[in-house]
Amino acid sequence: MPGFELFGDKERKEVQDVLDSGVLMRYGFDGMRNGHWKTKQLEAALAERMQSRHVHVVSSGTAALTVALASAGVGAGDEVIMPTFTFVASFESILALGAVPILADIDETLTLSPPAVEKAIGPKTKAVMPVHMCGSMADLDTLKIICDRHGLLLLEDACQAIGGSYKGKPLGSIGDLGCFSFDYVKTITCGEGGAVITNNETYYQNAHAYSDHGHDHIGNDRGAEQHPFLGYNFRISEMNAAVGLAQLSRLDEFLSLQKRNYTILRDALSNIPEIVFRSVPEGGEENYSFLSFFLPSEELAQKAHKALGENGVDACFYWYNNNWHYYKKWEHLTNLKSLGKLPKEVRDALPDYAKANFSESDHWMGRTISCLIKLGWTEEEVGERAKRMVEAIKMTIGR
Ligand SMILES: *Cc1c(COP(=O)(O)O)cnc(C)c1O
């Protein structure tokens, strides 16, 4: 997945343009910037690639999620449904607005289970936030039907799945809003960065103002601009956007490398009948950033994960006991360990996750191994890796 592996001349050239003018800010300084508007160019290029009317680029993926929720009016006490398997950024962005994260089970897609979402809906639910983990997507048609029926917002977290698609549409462009991360380890990187995409004019207008202290961005005198509502600072710098602009132009090249490497590994593992691959909803195409599969039991998955490492296969993850990506280790959330006091709405309404039953999630996560797909591997290296993976797994299951 990591675009940083192929950082090169294109990235250096875009950054050099910014260094030459010294204008590191995305807004203003028209006369000094030699015509370079890297953030604006990145937004235009993303809008085209993602077939979305509006794009607003911000400082991180977490910022993008926060801005997306805020721009659609999510606030204190509103409930947002999110999966048990995701990065901590999901609940961080919800909590940042005083809203309440409501966890719901995942299924064999490793993303939000639609029946679990239906069960989690209550009078305070405002949004459903599927997370397209490890390169593949949730069942978006079904989630959309549920959201429409209940009048809820559908926000896609496509931070790990940029370039994937569902029924011909880019992931992120299907919900009311979609978010991407361009942090250092994502498929394309800005160093740090993120983006909100939407076809909704109001959400877009809210997003750009909210992420820049409420600036309405009308006219060309920042000091004289109006502030129609309270905002914050989630701006990206031109340096970071410049890197992203180069990386976005290489997205399709990165995706085809990922697909090639993924396919070699998958074909090799397909010969082991005990291995079942994560399920991809009909009409979906992954971005091939990870190869994820199930072992027959939790015990075998743990053993296989260990055997892979011992056999020289790095970058495989057993998410079930990972500190950052699975609810079981989120005791800072469960116990509300915050530096200062959290809003009353959160303290009063957060479910007791220590007592929650997410056995469906456990059933799938306990058996899942995900292997990162790197861009820099040669075909020969992937072939060797495939051989080592098959050896390690066959040894584990005694074949
Ligand atoms: C990386 C990531 C984020 C957060 O992105 P940052 O840019 O690191 O803030 C959010 N959600 C998911 C699923 C991610 O993988």
The ligand as an SDF file (V2000), in Angstrom:
LIG
                    3D

 15 15  0  0  0  0  0  0  0  0999 V2000
   -5.2480    6.1020    8.2550 C   0  0  0  0  0  0  0  0  0  0  0  0
   -6.6800    6.0090    8.5760 C   0  0  0  0  0  0  0  0  0  0  0  0
   -7.4130    7.0840    9.1000 C   0  0  0  0  0  0  0  0  0  0  0  0
   -6.7800    8.3470    9.5780 C   0  0  0  0  0  0  0  0  0  0  0  0
   -5.9520    8.9740    8.7370 O   0  0  0  0  0  0  0  0  0  0  0  0
   -4.7700    9.9460    9.2550 P   0  0  0  0  0  0  0  0  0  0  0  0
   -4.4280   10.6670    7.9960 O   0  0  0  0  0  0  0  0  0  0  0  0
   -3.6540    9.0810    9.7410 O   0  0  0  0  0  0  0  0  0  0  0  0
   -5.3320   10.8340   10.2920 O   0  0  0  0  0  0  0  0  0  0  0  0
   -8.7690    6.9340    9.2650 C   0  0  0  0  0  0  0  0  0  0  0  0
   -9.3940    5.7890    8.9770 N   0  0  0  0  0  0  0  0  0  0  0  0
   -8.7220    4.7260    8.4970 C   0  0  0  0  0  0  0  0  0  0  0  0
   -9.4730    3.4810    8.1670 C   0  0  0  0  0  0  0  0  0  0  0  0
   -7.3510    4.7850    8.3110 C   0  0  0  0  0  0  0  0  0  0  0  0
   -6.6890    3.7080    7.8750 O   0  0  0  0  0  0  0  0  0  0  0  0
  1  2  1  0
  2  3  1  0
  2 14  2  0
  3  4  1  0
  3 10  2  0
  4  5  1  0
  5  6  1  0
  6  7  2  0
  6  8  1  0
  6  9  1  0
 10 11  1  0
 11 12  2  0
 12 13  1  0
 12 14  1  0
 14 15  1  0
M  END
$$$$
